[in-house]
Amino acid sequence: MASLVGVVLLLVLVGLNTAIAALLTRFFRVRLDTRWGPVVYSLLLTPVALFVPALLLGAVTPPVLGESRAAFVAVAFLLPMTFGIAFDYLWMPSPEEVELPTDYARENSPRR
């Protein structure tokens, strides 16, 4: 039977991994100037970053998921990546649409 601590840690794991996926997706969208670069980097490097919290918090969650490895992968990796990437692409404005203050843009311009 699932304990309350296991359920809470599972929710923390999903929330933390969703935040990591959204922040990494935003970072790749801001830093990479190609069309497919952010997508490829988000799909290939984000699971690597999600592995550490899944490893640390996943020790308590298998009783909640019924010892199913497929369910753990879906809840710890696929669900947070889907929510995080969708949050950045659908809810956040595009990096090109964000206006920076003129002083900041002039001082931190990559082309000097």
N, C-alpha and C positions, 0 to 999 in steps of 0.2 A: 504494500500500500504506500502511496505517496505521502511523504511528510510535508509539513508546512514549510520547513527550511528548504527542502528540495525544490518545491514549487517556486518559492521566492528567489532562490539562486538561479533557477532556470529563467525566470523573468528578468533578473539582473543580467544574465548572460545574453539574452536576446536584445535587451536595451543597449548594453555596452557594445556589442558587436554591430548593432545598427548604427550607433553613433560613430564608431570607427569606420564603417563602410561609407557613411555619408561624408565624413571629413576627408577621407582618402580620395573619394571621387571628386570632391570640390578642389582638393589640392592638385590632382591631375588635370582637371579642367582649366585651372588657372595657369599652371606652369607649362603645359604642353600646347603648342600652337598648331598641331596637326588635327585633322578631322577624326581619325580613328585612334590616335594615340591614347586619349583618356579612356576610351572604351576598352582597349586592349590591356592597358595597365590596370584599370579597375578590375577587370575579370581575372587577371593573372596574379597580381600582387596583393590584392585585398584578402584573399583566403589565407595567405601566408601571415598577414597581420592578425587575422581572426583566430588563428591557431592557438596563440598564447592564452587569451582569455578562455577559449574553449577547453584547453588543457587544464588550466587552473580551476575553473568552476565546473568543468564537466565531470569531475570525480564524484560529485554529489548528485548530479542529475540523472544518471542511468536508472535508478529505481523509479523515478517519475515517468520516464519514457518506456518502461517495461523491458529494459535490457536490449532494446533494438538499436543497432548501429545506424541503420538507415534513417530512423526517426531522429537520432541525435545529429547526424549530418544535416538533415533537413532543417532542424530547429536551430542548430548552432551556426550553420554556414549559409544555406540557401535562403532562408527566410530573412535574416538580417541583411544579406547582400541585396536582395530584392527590394526591401524597404529602404535601405540606405541609398542605393543608386536611384531608385524612383523618387525619393525625397529630393535629392540634389537636382536631377534632371527636370522634374515636373513642378516642384514647388519653389526652389530657389531661382533667382534671376540668373540669366546667362552672364558669364564673366565680362562679356563685351558690353552689357547693358549697365553695369555698375560704374557710376562716375566717382572718381577719386578727387579729393581736393587738389587744386592746382599746384600748391606747394609740394605736396606729396608726390604727385605725378612727375613734376619736374626734377625733384631730387633723386627719385628712385627709378628713373627711366633707364632701361637696359641699353639704349642707344645714346651714347654721349658723344 
